[in-house]
Amino acid sequence: MPEFPEVHTIVEILNEEIKNKTIQSVDVLYNGTIKSDLSYFVENLKDKTFNYVTQIGKFIIFHLSDNYVLISHLRMEGKYSLLTKDDINPPHSCVVFNFYDDSKLVYFDTRKFGIMILDKENEYKKHKPLSDLGPNPFEINEDNIDLIYKKFIKNKPIKELLMNQNIVCGIGNIYADESLYLSKINPLTKGKDLTFDQIKLLLDNSRVILEKAIKLGGSTIKSYHPKEGIDGRFQEELICYGHKGDICPNCGTKFHKIYLNGRGTTFCPNCQINLDLKKAIGITGIIGSGKSTILDIFKEKGFTVLSCDLIVKELYQDQLIKFKVNALFDKNVLKNNKLDFNLIKHYIQNNEELHEKLEDLLFPYVEDEIIKSITEHKNETIVVEVPLLFKAHMQYLFKNIIIVKSNMHLIKERLLQRGLSNPEKEVDFYLRNHKFEYENENIYFIENNDDLSNLHKQIDLFIKSLN
């Protein structure tokens, strides 16, 4: 759907093309477009001249002679085209304005959701739908910001509120995603949980983005074009919207896409943290450091625990995952409907690109399972063992992160006890394909070099630090 910048561009084009043109007749080819009385609409537009065109939010306002205004909303697919009287009307034409100069303005709409209303200049703002609209972001100032803020204090996701045209008009899906990203606000955050300063920042950023989009003629997304042969260029500047799976330029996390009230919503889960999720404890560390042992101790102490190794093990039993994993490899690693993990391990240890592809396949499933568990245990603290926590950019899920450290001699001994013949290779492979981020105020180190009693003492100290 064209949003404020796209409508602005269309308004500018219409002002150039139809200003001072006088209507000879109107052909209504699809009655559903007209929301006024049909005969009133057709008869009262005859001999009216288009003086100029403006906009209110996503509405196009045609100001005509004799105190009339024509209100138009394009909805999803509506478009205008100025043609000569002999030109064939575009497919899905709904309304044709025939001018005395042998030209015509054609409104065509593939989905036929667009609407038109004929009203009077001195009354149209008092009538629905315009009477219900809030100000556009450029109309928000010190005089009305307090009133606007109060409308955002609701138990609804902030993106839903930002797109509510009765609160602020002109912002749709594209610019809501971009504004929330720039403001580092998660789209699922409830309006009531945001401060005045956060709401003000969001509205300020929406103006910045809309202003830049207006200068570039809006965004050409899918079938939107302001005019035949003319494209908006702001889509080249979009950082967040439409970039599911791409890397956030700010932090390196992959953009996520969810659906909110049926609308696709793209955001960076790390930059735009959902504080409702950020309450778990994450455990990470290199192979053989003792992560599983520490997870077991937390379980003994009454915590709900989750192991990503077990999540992956269960994923490998899923038939669809088996086929997807097998498809990554040139050689068949699925034999008798079972994945050959020794063969997989051999391939990924010798092919970094293949290893990355395997992780790209599995990480989203693991992440979804962690989020599901955190959500299900919303009234308790869940402890999750995530061996590749930082590489998978899952740190946004955890209020506290424990990094388990152990000396290399003990690590190699533990790996030998597991039956691994070449512990040095295992450790080297892990370190080459992982990274630890120590510059985080929520990181806690546990040394696993002594006996179990010392490990228990360190964990007890950590638990006390939570209170």
N, C-alpha and C positions, 0 to 999 in steps of 0.2 A: 504494500500500500504506500503510495506517495505520502511523505511526511512533510513537515514544515519547509525544509529547504527545496524539496522537489516542487511543492505547490508554489513556492516563491518564484522559482524559475519559470514555471508554466504561466504564472501571472504576468511576469515581465514579457514573455513571448506574446501572450494575448494582447497586452497593451500596445505592443508594436504592430500587431497584425489587424486588429479589429476596431481600434479606436476610431470614432466618428463614422463607422459603418452603420447604415440604417437597415432594419429588418423589413423585408417585403412580405415574407410569409414564414411560417414554421411548420415543418412536417414532423409529426411525432410517430416514429416507426415502432417504438416499444413503449406502451402506455405506462408500464411499471416504473419507468424512470421519473415520471412526473408525480410529485406528491401534492401539488395544488390541484384544484378543480381543472380538469383537462381543457374544457372549453374556455374558461377564464384565462388559462395559461396561453393558449393559442391566440385568442382574440386580442388580449391586452399587450401582446408583444409585437403586433403588427405596427409598423411605422415608428417603432421605438429605435433610438440611436444609442449605440454603446458609447458612453462618455469616457469611462476608464474602468479598470479592474483592480480590485484589492483582494486581500485574504484575511480571514480570521481563523487561526489555527490551520487545520487541513481543509477548510472551506474556501472556495473561490467565490468572490462577490463581484458580480457584474453590475455596475452602476449605469442605469439607462436614463434616457430622457423622461420627462413627465413624472419624476419622483418614483420610478420603479427600480427595484433591484432583483436580479436573478441570482439565487443562491445555488451553488453546485458543489457536490462532494463526489470525488472520483472513486472512492472506496478502493477496491483491489486493482481494477484493471482499466478504469475509465481514462479516455484520452480525447483531446480535441485536435482537429486538423482543418486548416483553411485551404479550400480547394476552389477551382472554377466551377461554374454551374454545370459544365459539360462533363466534369470528372465523375467517374463511377464512385459511389459511396464505398467506404471501406467495409469489410465484413463486420457484422454485429453492430451496424449503425443503429442508434436509438433515437436521436433527435437531430434535425437539420435546420439551421437558421439560414434562410435564403436572403441575400442582400440585394439591394437595388443596383449595385455595380457589377452584377453578374458573377459574384463570388458567393461562397457559402461556407459556413462554419459547421462542421460535422462532429457530433459527439458520438463516439463508438465505444463499446464496452463488452468485452468477451464474456464476462461473467454476469453482466447486467445487474450489478449491485449498486451502481452509482445512482444519485438522486438529484432532482432539481426542484426548486420551490420559487414561485414568483411572489414577491411581497413589496411593500412600500418602503421607501427610503427612511422615513421618520419612525417606522415601527418595527423593522425586521429584527433589530437586536433585542426587542422585547419578547419575541416569539421563539418557541422551540424550533429547531435544536440549539440555536445560537444563544438563547437566554440562559441556558444551563452551562455554557462553557466557562472555564476558568481563564485567567490571563495566559498569554504565551510567555515563555521564559524571558523575553526582552521587555515585557511589561511588569515584571516583578521588581520591586524596589523597596526602599526602607518603609514606605507608607503601607505596603500590603504584605510584606514578608511574614509578619507575625500571624496574620490570618491564614496565609498559605501553609505555614508550618503546622498550625492546628489541624488542618485537613489531612496532613500526613501522619498524625498520631493515631494510627488505627492498627488493629491486629491483623494486618494483611501484608503480604510481601511487598517490599518497597518498589520492585519493578512494576507490579500491578498498579500501585498507586501513582507511580510516575507516568504511566500510560493512560491513567484515568483523565479523560478530556475535561471533566467537570472540575478537576483540581488544577491542572496545567494543560493547556491545549497545544497541539502541534507535535508532541513527541510520540513516536511510534516505536516499533520493535528495534529498528537499526540504531537509532540515536539513544534509546534507553540503555541498550547494551554498552554502547561506547561511553556514555556518561557515567554509568555505574563503574565501569572498569577504570576510567580516569580518576574517579573518586575513591577507588579501593573499597567499594561497598558491595557485599554479596547480594545478588538479586533476591534471595530468599529471606533476607533479614526483614523482620517485621518493622513497619513504620514507627510503631510505638517504642521500639528499642534504639532508635537513632536520636542523637542529640540535635539541638537547634543548629549548631555549627556544621554538623554532617549534612543536614538537609540543605543548608545554605550553600555549602561547598558543592553539593550535587547540582543544585540549580545554577550556580555560577559556571560549573563545568559544562552543563548542558548548553548554556549560551555560547561558550567558547567553541564547542563542537558544531552547533548549528550555524554559527557565524562563518566558520571555515567551510562548512558544507555548502552554504549559500554562495560563497565566492567561487566555489568549484562547480556550481550548477546541480548540486545534489548528488545522489548515488544512483547509478544505473545498475539495478539489481533485477535479475531475471528479465521480465518483460517490460519494465518501466523505461520509457524514454520521454523526455519533456516535449520532444518534437521529432518528427521523422528525420533521421540522419544526425540527430544531436544526442549526445550522451552526457550524463553527469560524470564528473571525474572524482568525486569524493570516495567512491568505492576503492580507489587506489590508496586512500589514506586510512581505511578502516583497520583498526588494530585487533579488535575483538570479534565483532559480528561476522559470522560466516567463516570463522577460522578454527572450527572444531578440530582438535588433534594437532594444530600448529603450536609452535613454541612461543610462550609469552616472552616478549623481548625484555621484560623487566626482571624476571626471576628464572626463566628456563623451564617452568612447569608447562605441561600441555594444557591448552584450553579445553574446557569441558562444555558439553552441550546437554541441557536438560529441557524439559517442556513444562512451562508454567501457564496454566489455563489454556493449554493447547498451542501456545506460542513458543517457538524455539528460542532458547535463551543460552547465550554463550558467555562464559566468564572464566577467569583464572582462579582456581580454588585456593591458590597460595596467596596471591595478592588480595583477593577478595574473600577473605576467610569467613566461613560460616561459624560464628561463635557457638552455635548450638551443637556443632560437631566437635569443636576443639576442646575436648575434656578428657580424652583417653590418655593412657601412658604408653609410649612406644619403647620397645627394646630393640636395639640393633648392635652390631659389632661384627668383626670378621669371623669367618668360618672357624669353628673350634674354640671360640672364646668363652663359651658357656652360656649362651643366650637361653637355651632350652632349660638349663638347670635353674636359672633365675626365674624363668616363667613358672616353673613348677613350685618354686618357693612362694611366689605371689599367690598361686592357687591354694597352697597349704594355708596361707594367711587369710583366706576367704575372698580373694578377688576373683572376678570373672576373667578368664584368660582366653586368648585366641592366638593360634599359631598360623602364620602365613604359609609355612611349609606344608601344613595339613590342608590348607585351602588349595594350594597348588596340586597336592596329591589327589584331592577330590576332583579338581578341574580336569586332571588327566584321565579321569574315568568317564568324563562326559563325551558322548559320541561326536558331537559337533566340534569340540575342542580337539579331539583326536584327529579328525579330518583336517582341521585348520593347521595343526602342528605338522602333520605329515606333508601338507601342501607347501610348507616353507622350505623343505629340503629337496634337493635334486634326487636323492636316493630314498627309497621307501623305508621309513622308520616305523611304520605300522605293520606289524606281523601278527597274523592270527587275531586281529582286532586288539592287539596290545602294543603299546609304544615301547620301543627298544631304547631305554634310557641310557645305556652304555654307549650306544651308537650316537644318540643325540648329544651326549656329553662330549664325545670325541669330536663331533662336527663343530660344536660351538666353541670349544677350547682352541680350535684352529682356524676359526672364521669369526672375527669380531662383528662383522656386518650381520651375519646370520644370528649371532647371539643377541644383537640389538633387536632384530625383527621378532625373535621369540619373546623377548621381554616386552616389546611393544604389544604383542598379542595378549600376554598374560596379565600385565600390570592393571589394565582397566577392570578385569574381572575380580582380581584380588582387592582392588580399591573399593569396588562396589560391595564386596562381602564385608569389608571392614566398616564401611559406612552403615550398612544394614545392621551389623552387630552393635555399633555405637548407638544407633537410633533405637534399637530394641531394648537396650540397657540404659536408657536415658537417665534413670534415677540412680545409677551406680557408676563407679569408675571401672572401666574395662582396661585390661593390660594386654597389649598386642605385640607379639614378636614379629618384627619386620626386618629380615636380614638386609634388604636393599632399600631401606627406608628413604635415604637421601637421593639415591639414584632414581628412584621411582617418584620423587618429589611428593611424598606423602606426609611431609612434616607438618603440613597445615592441619592435619587431623589430630595432632597430639598437643595437649597442654604441657606435658613433660616428656622428655626423651632421655632414656638411659642408654649410654654407650658403654658396652662391656669391654673392658681391656684385660689383656692377659699376655704374659711374656711368650715369646715365640717358641721357646723350648717346650713349655707345657702344651701349647697349641699343637705342635707336631706330634707330641706323645698322644694326645687325645685323638688326633686323626688316624694315627697308627692303630689305636685301639678300635677304631671304627672299621678297620680293615682296608684303609686307603694306603696303597703301597708307595705313593709318591706325595707326601704331605707338602713338600716345598712347592711342587707344581700347583697343588690345590690352593695354597695360600697366595701364590703369585697370581694365579688366575683371578682369584677373588679381589685382590688389591688392584689389579689392572682394570677391573670392571666395576669398581665401586668408588665412592668418595664419601668422606665424612665432613660435615660442616660444624666446626666447633664454635663458630661465632654466633651463638644462640643462647639467649638468657635462660632458656628453659631446659638446657642440657645438664644432665647429672652423670658423672662417671662412677662406675663400679669396677673395682679391681678384683679379678678372679684368679688370684695367684696362690691363695692359702687354702685352708680347710673350709668345710661347709659352715662351721660356726661363725667364722669371720664374715662369710658371705651373708649369713642371716643378719649379723649386726649391721652391715652396710645397708641392707634393704630396710631394716627397722628404722635406721636413721633417715633414709629417704622418705619412708612413709610418714614419719613425724614431721618432716619438712613440708608435707602437703597440707598440714593443718594450720 
